[in-house]
Amino acid sequence: MSAGSDTLEALEKTLPKAFYVDPAHFDLERGAIFLKEWFCVGRTSSLTAPGDYLACRVAGESVLIVRGENGALRAFYNVCRHRGAELVPLPDNEIVKGTFKRSIVCPYHAWRYQFDGALRGAPHLNLTPGVTQLHPIAVDSWGGFVFVDLSGNAGSLLEALGDGVRRVARYPLADLEVAASIEYRVSANWKVLLENYNECYHCGPVHPELCELVPAFRSAGASDLDWDSGVAHRAGATTFTWSGTTDRPPFPGLSDAEKTHHKGELFYPNLMLSLAMDHVAAFSIWPTAANETLVRCDFLFHPETIKQATFNGSDAVDFWDLVNRQDWSICESVQRGMQSLVFDHGYYAPMEDYSLDIRRYVLDRVGR
C-alpha cells in the first residue's frame, strides 16, 4: 500500500476481546486446547535414570512423569488410587523434580506403585499387586523436550509439531543441556505472548538493544523477514549477547547461514524456541488464568561447551533477560488496555501476518 492509503477496514482483525480477558472463555480453551493437545512440560535431561520424576500442573491437572525401569518415559495423573492424595505434593504451579528410590510411595497411607504405574502393595491389605494402575497419560519426547497429552487422542507428536521440526533439524536440540533458567509471571493472556513472539513489528520501539544486533528487526517495520531461513545479525555479530559475539563455538552440523542468523519457532500450544548458533532460549508457556501466564525460560548450551573451565553463559542469559522483560512489560500493557470499554478487538498489520495463524489455531479448536 502507498503511504496514507492504509485503513483499519483493510487490516485483519484479531480475536475478539473475550478471547483475551474473559475467564469463561479461558475455561473453554483449557478444555479444548491444553487438555487435548501435546503440552511441553520440560526437558528429558531431568529424567535420565530409572525413578527420576517430574511433577507439574498442566491446565490445573496434577501430572507426574517418571523414567521407567526399561528407560521409557511414563506419565500419570499425580493422584493415588486410594484416597486421591498427590503422590508428589505439588504447590501451586511449581515444577518438582526428584528421584524415587524403588517405587512411588503415596505420602498419605504408603500405597506403593511401580514406575510403570502398577500397584506394588498397600499396608495391611491383601490387594493383588499389578491389578490396580495409576491413571495413565500419553507422553512423548522430541528434541530433548517432554510432552504430555492428557486426552490420549492428540495423535502423533511429530505431526502436531509440524514443519518447524524440519526447519530446526540441524540444531542438536536433543543433546543440549540447561545451563540456566528464569521464571516469569506475566499479567497477560497467553495468546498475547504468542502473538508478540510471532512478529517483530514491535521490535523497533520495544527492543532497541536487540535491533542493534539485528537491524532487520526495525527495518521497514520488520516487514521483510525470512523466518524460515533465519534473520541475519549485523556484520560481525553471530549471536544474542551484549556484543553480538562469543567465544563459544557454533553447534556442530549447522549450515553456514545458521552460524550467522537467528531463527525462531512457535510449536503450539506452549513452546517457543529462539535459536542462535551457540545457544537456544526455550520458552515454555503455562497459562494459569485469562490474565496471567507463567513463562519458564531455559537456556540450552552444548554439553561440551558447558564442560569448559571458562564457560559462562551469562552474556546470553542476561541479554535475553532484558529482552524478555521488555516483552512482558509491553504484553502486560496490552492486557490492561484490552480491559477498556472501547476495546472490542485489535488489528493485525501486514507484517504481523504470522499471528493470523494463532487466530486460526484458536478458532479451529474453540469455535467462533
C-alpha positions as CSV (number, residue, x, y, z in Angstrom):
1,M,0.0,0.0,0.0
2,S,1.2,3.5,-0.7
3,A,1.7,6.0,2.2
4,G,-1.6,7.3,3.6
5,S,-3.7,4.6,1.9
6,D,-3.9,2.1,4.9
7,T,-7.3,2.0,6.7
8,L,-8.4,-0.1,9.6
9,E,-11.0,-1.8,7.5
10,A,-8.3,-3.1,5.2
11,L,-6.5,-4.8,8.1
12,E,-7.2,-8.3,9.5
13,K,-8.9,-8.3,12.9
14,T,-7.6,-10.0,16.0
15,L,-9.6,-12.4,18.1
16,P,-12.5,-10.6,19.9
17,K,-11.9,-9.1,23.3
18,A,-13.5,-12.0,25.2
19,F,-10.8,-14.4,24.0
20,Y,-8.2,-12.4,25.9
21,V,-10.0,-11.2,29.1
22,D,-13.0,-13.5,29.8
23,P,-12.4,-16.2,32.5
24,A,-15.2,-18.3,31.0
25,H,-13.5,-18.2,27.6
26,F,-10.2,-19.2,29.3
27,D,-12.0,-22.3,30.7
28,L,-13.1,-23.2,27.1
29,E,-9.5,-23.0,25.9
30,R,-8.5,-25.1,28.9
31,G,-10.8,-27.9,27.8
32,A,-10.4,-27.5,24.0
33,I,-6.6,-26.9,23.8
34,F,-4.5,-27.5,26.9
35,L,-6.2,-30.7,27.9
36,K,-6.4,-32.1,24.3
37,E,-3.1,-31.1,22.7
38,W,0.5,-32.1,23.2
39,F,1.8,-29.8,26.0
40,C,5.5,-29.3,26.7
41,V,6.4,-29.8,30.3
42,G,10.3,-29.9,30.5
43,R,13.5,-31.5,29.3
44,T,14.4,-35.2,29.2
45,S,17.8,-34.3,30.8
46,S,16.0,-34.1,34.2
47,L,14.7,-37.7,33.7
48,T,17.8,-39.7,32.9
49,A,17.8,-42.6,35.4
50,P,15.0,-45.1,36.4
51,G,12.9,-43.4,39.1
52,D,13.7,-39.9,38.1
53,Y,10.5,-37.9,38.1
54,L,9.0,-34.5,37.3
55,A,5.7,-33.3,38.7
56,C,3.8,-30.3,37.4
57,R,0.4,-28.8,36.8
58,V,-1.0,-28.8,33.2
59,A,-4.1,-26.6,32.9
60,G,-4.8,-27.2,36.6
61,E,-4.3,-31.0,36.4
62,S,-1.5,-32.5,38.6
63,V,0.8,-34.6,36.4
64,L,3.7,-37.0,37.2
65,I,6.3,-38.1,34.6
66,V,8.7,-40.9,35.6
67,R,11.6,-42.6,33.9
68,G,10.8,-46.4,34.0
69,E,13.0,-49.3,34.7
70,N,13.2,-50.1,31.0
71,G,14.2,-46.5,30.2
72,A,10.8,-45.5,28.8
73,L,9.1,-42.4,29.9
74,R,5.8,-42.9,31.7
75,A,3.2,-40.3,32.7
76,F,0.3,-40.4,35.1
77,Y,-2.2,-38.2,36.9
78,N,-0.4,-37.4,40.1
79,V,-3.2,-39.0,42.1
80,C,-3.2,-42.0,44.4
81,R,-5.9,-44.6,43.6
82,H,-6.7,-44.9,47.3
83,R,-7.9,-41.5,48.5
84,G,-6.7,-39.2,45.8
85,A,-3.7,-37.7,47.6
86,E,-1.0,-36.3,45.4
87,L,1.8,-38.8,45.1
88,V,4.2,-35.9,44.9
89,P,2.9,-32.9,46.9
90,L,2.7,-30.1,44.4
91,P,2.5,-26.5,45.4
92,D,0.6,-24.2,43.0
93,N,2.2,-24.0,39.6
94,E,5.5,-25.3,40.6
95,I,7.6,-28.0,39.0
96,V,9.0,-30.5,41.4
97,K,11.9,-32.8,40.4
98,G,13.4,-35.7,42.2
99,T,14.1,-39.5,42.2
100,F,12.0,-42.3,43.6
101,K,14.3,-45.0,45.2
102,R,12.5,-48.3,44.5
103,S,8.8,-47.3,44.0
104,I,6.3,-44.5,44.0
105,V,5.0,-44.2,47.6
106,C,1.9,-42.2,48.4
107,P,2.8,-39.9,51.4
108,Y,-0.7,-40.4,52.9
109,H,-1.1,-44.2,53.5
110,A,2.0,-45.5,51.9
111,W,0.4,-47.3,48.9
112,R,3.3,-48.2,46.6
113,Y,3.4,-48.2,42.9
114,Q,5.9,-49.5,40.3
115,F,7.4,-47.0,37.9
116,D,5.0,-48.3,35.2
117,G,2.1,-47.3,37.4
118,A,1.1,-50.8,38.7
119,L,0.2,-51.1,42.3
120,R,3.0,-52.9,44.2
121,G,1.4,-53.1,47.6
122,A,-0.7,-51.4,50.3
123,P,0.0,-51.7,54.1
124,H,-2.2,-54.2,55.9
125,L,-4.3,-55.0,52.8
126,N,-4.2,-58.1,50.6
127,L,-4.6,-56.3,47.3
128,T,-3.3,-58.2,44.3
129,P,-0.2,-56.5,43.0
130,G,-0.5,-55.1,39.5
131,V,-4.3,-55.2,39.3
132,T,-4.7,-51.5,40.2
133,Q,-2.9,-49.0,38.0
134,L,-2.3,-45.3,38.2
135,H,-4.3,-43.3,35.7
136,P,-2.0,-43.1,32.6
137,I,-1.3,-40.0,30.5
138,A,0.2,-40.2,27.0
139,V,3.9,-39.0,27.0
140,D,6.4,-38.5,24.2
141,S,9.6,-36.5,23.5
142,W,11.2,-34.6,20.7
143,G,14.4,-32.6,20.6
144,G,15.1,-33.3,24.3
145,F,11.6,-31.8,25.3
146,V,9.0,-33.8,27.1
147,F,5.3,-33.5,26.0
148,V,2.2,-34.9,27.6
149,D,-1.3,-35.4,26.1
150,L,-3.9,-35.6,28.8
151,S,-6.6,-36.6,26.3
152,G,-4.7,-39.5,24.8
153,N,-6.2,-38.5,21.4
154,A,-3.8,-35.9,20.1
155,G,-2.2,-38.2,17.6
156,S,1.4,-38.2,16.6
157,L,3.6,-35.7,18.4
158,L,5.7,-35.1,15.3
159,E,2.7,-34.4,13.2
160,A,1.4,-32.0,15.8
161,L,4.7,-30.1,16.0
162,G,4.5,-29.5,12.2
163,D,7.0,-28.2,9.7
164,G,9.1,-26.4,12.4
165,V,10.8,-29.7,13.1
166,R,12.3,-29.6,9.7
167,R,13.4,-26.0,9.9
168,V,15.4,-26.6,13.1
169,A,16.7,-30.1,12.2
170,R,20.4,-29.2,12.1
171,Y,20.3,-27.8,15.7
172,P,21.3,-30.6,18.1
173,L,18.4,-29.9,20.4
174,A,18.3,-33.4,22.0
175,D,21.9,-33.1,23.1
176,L,21.7,-29.7,24.7
177,E,21.7,-29.1,28.4
178,V,20.1,-26.5,30.6
179,A,22.7,-24.1,32.0
180,A,20.3,-21.5,33.4
181,S,16.6,-21.0,33.9
182,I,14.5,-17.9,34.6
183,E,10.8,-18.0,35.6
184,Y,8.5,-15.0,34.9
185,R,4.9,-14.4,36.0
186,V,3.3,-12.2,33.3
187,S,0.0,-10.5,33.9
188,A,-1.3,-11.1,30.3
189,N,-3.2,-13.7,28.4
190,W,-1.1,-16.5,26.9
191,K,-2.2,-15.5,23.3
192,V,-0.9,-12.0,23.8
193,L,2.5,-13.5,24.5
194,L,2.3,-15.8,21.4
195,E,1.2,-13.0,19.2
196,N,4.0,-10.8,20.5
197,Y,6.6,-13.6,19.8
198,N,5.3,-14.2,16.3
199,E,6.0,-10.7,15.0
200,C,8.8,-8.1,15.1
201,Y,6.8,-5.0,14.2
202,H,7.2,-4.1,17.8
203,C,10.9,-4.7,17.9
204,G,12.0,-1.1,16.9
205,P,10.0,0.6,19.7
206,V,10.4,-2.1,22.3
207,H,13.8,-3.6,21.8
208,P,16.5,-1.0,20.9
209,E,19.4,-3.2,22.1
210,L,18.1,-6.2,20.2
211,C,17.8,-4.1,17.0
212,E,21.4,-3.1,17.3
213,L,22.3,-6.7,16.9
214,V,19.7,-7.5,14.2
215,P,19.0,-4.2,12.2
216,A,16.5,-6.1,10.0
217,F,14.2,-6.2,13.1
218,R,13.5,-2.5,12.8
219,S,13.9,-2.0,9.0
220,A,10.6,-1.2,7.3
221,G,8.7,-2.4,10.4
222,A,10.3,-5.8,10.1
223,S,8.1,-6.4,7.1
224,D,10.6,-8.5,5.0
225,L,11.9,-11.0,7.5
226,D,12.5,-14.6,6.2
227,W,11.9,-16.6,9.4
228,D,12.2,-19.9,7.6
229,S,15.8,-19.3,6.5
230,G,16.6,-17.2,9.6
231,V,17.3,-13.5,10.1
232,A,20.9,-12.2,9.7
233,H,22.7,-10.4,12.5
234,R,24.6,-7.2,11.8
235,A,28.0,-7.6,10.2
236,G,30.4,-9.2,12.7
237,A,27.7,-10.4,15.0
238,T,26.7,-14.0,15.3
239,T,24.6,-14.5,18.4
240,F,22.3,-12.8,21.0
241,T,24.8,-11.4,23.6
242,W,25.6,-7.8,24.6
243,S,28.3,-7.6,22.0
244,G,26.8,-10.0,19.4
245,T,29.9,-12.2,19.7
246,T,31.0,-15.1,21.9
247,D,34.0,-17.4,22.3
248,R,31.6,-20.4,22.3
249,P,31.8,-22.4,19.1
250,P,28.8,-22.9,16.8
251,F,26.7,-26.0,17.3
252,P,28.1,-28.9,15.2
253,G,26.2,-29.5,11.9
254,L,24.8,-26.0,11.4
255,S,24.6,-24.6,7.9
256,D,26.8,-21.5,7.1
257,A,23.7,-19.3,7.3
258,E,22.6,-20.7,10.7
259,K,26.0,-19.7,12.1
260,T,25.2,-16.0,11.5
261,H,21.4,-16.0,11.5
262,H,18.7,-16.1,14.2
263,K,15.8,-18.5,14.0
264,G,12.5,-18.5,15.9
265,E,9.9,-21.2,16.1
266,L,6.5,-21.5,17.8
267,F,5.2,-25.0,18.5
268,Y,1.6,-24.9,19.6
269,P,0.3,-24.5,22.1
270,N,3.2,-23.6,24.5
271,L,6.7,-24.0,23.3
272,M,8.7,-21.1,21.7
273,L,12.3,-21.6,20.6
274,S,14.8,-18.8,19.8
275,L,17.9,-20.3,18.2
276,A,21.3,-18.9,17.9
277,M,24.5,-20.6,16.7
278,D,25.7,-21.3,20.2
279,H,22.6,-21.4,22.5
280,V,18.9,-21.8,22.5
281,A,16.4,-19.9,24.6
282,A,13.4,-22.3,25.1
283,F,10.2,-20.7,26.4
284,S,7.5,-22.9,27.9
285,I,4.2,-21.1,28.3
286,W,2.0,-22.1,31.2
287,P,-1.5,-20.4,31.1
288,T,-2.8,-20.0,34.6
289,A,-5.7,-17.6,34.1
290,A,-7.3,-15.4,31.5
291,N,-5.0,-12.6,32.5
292,E,-1.9,-14.5,33.8
293,T,0.7,-16.6,32.3
294,L,3.7,-18.4,33.8
295,V,6.8,-18.4,31.5
296,R,9.8,-20.7,32.1
297,C,12.8,-19.8,30.0
298,D,15.5,-22.4,29.8
299,F,18.9,-21.5,28.3
300,L,20.4,-24.5,26.4
301,F,24.0,-24.9,25.6
302,H,26.1,-27.8,24.1
303,P,27.4,-30.1,26.9
304,E,30.9,-30.0,25.5
305,T,30.8,-26.2,25.8
306,I,29.4,-26.3,29.4
307,K,32.3,-28.6,30.4
308,Q,34.9,-26.0,29.5
309,A,36.5,-24.4,32.6
310,T,35.9,-20.9,31.1
311,F,32.2,-21.5,30.3
312,N,30.0,-18.6,31.4
313,G,26.6,-18.2,29.6
314,S,25.6,-15.1,31.4
315,D,26.4,-12.9,28.4
316,A,23.4,-14.6,26.6
317,V,21.3,-15.1,29.7
318,D,21.5,-11.5,30.9
319,F,20.8,-10.2,27.4
320,W,17.8,-12.4,27.0
321,D,16.5,-11.4,30.4
322,L,16.5,-7.8,29.3
323,V,14.7,-8.6,26.0
324,N,12.2,-10.8,27.9
325,R,11.3,-8.2,30.5
326,Q,10.8,-5.7,27.7
327,D,8.4,-8.1,26.0
328,W,6.5,-9.0,29.2
329,S,6.1,-5.3,30.1
330,I,4.5,-4.4,26.8
331,C,2.3,-7.5,26.9
332,E,1.0,-6.5,30.3
333,S,0.3,-3.0,28.9
334,V,-1.7,-4.6,26.1
335,Q,-3.6,-6.7,28.6
336,R,-4.5,-3.7,30.7
337,G,-5.6,-1.8,27.5
338,M,-7.9,-4.6,26.4
339,Q,-9.9,-4.2,29.5
340,S,-11.1,-0.8,28.3
341,L,-14.8,-0.3,27.4
342,V,-13.8,0.9,24.0
343,F,-11.8,-2.2,23.0
344,D,-13.7,-4.8,21.0
345,H,-10.8,-6.3,19.0
346,G,-7.5,-5.2,17.6
347,Y,-5.9,-5.4,14.2
348,Y,-3.0,-7.1,12.6
349,A,-0.7,-5.1,10.4
350,P,0.6,-6.9,7.2
351,M,3.9,-7.5,8.9
352,E,2.0,-9.4,11.7
353,D,0.6,-12.0,9.3
354,Y,2.2,-14.9,11.3
355,S,-0.2,-14.0,14.1
356,L,-3.1,-14.8,11.8
357,D,-2.1,-18.5,12.3
358,I,-2.6,-18.1,16.1
359,R,-6.1,-16.8,15.3
360,R,-6.8,-19.8,13.1
361,Y,-5.3,-22.3,15.6
362,V,-7.6,-21.0,18.4
363,L,-10.7,-20.7,16.3
364,D,-10.3,-24.2,14.9
365,R,-10.4,-25.5,18.5
366,V,-12.9,-23.4,20.4
367,G,-15.1,-22.2,17.5
368,R,-16.3,-18.7,16.6
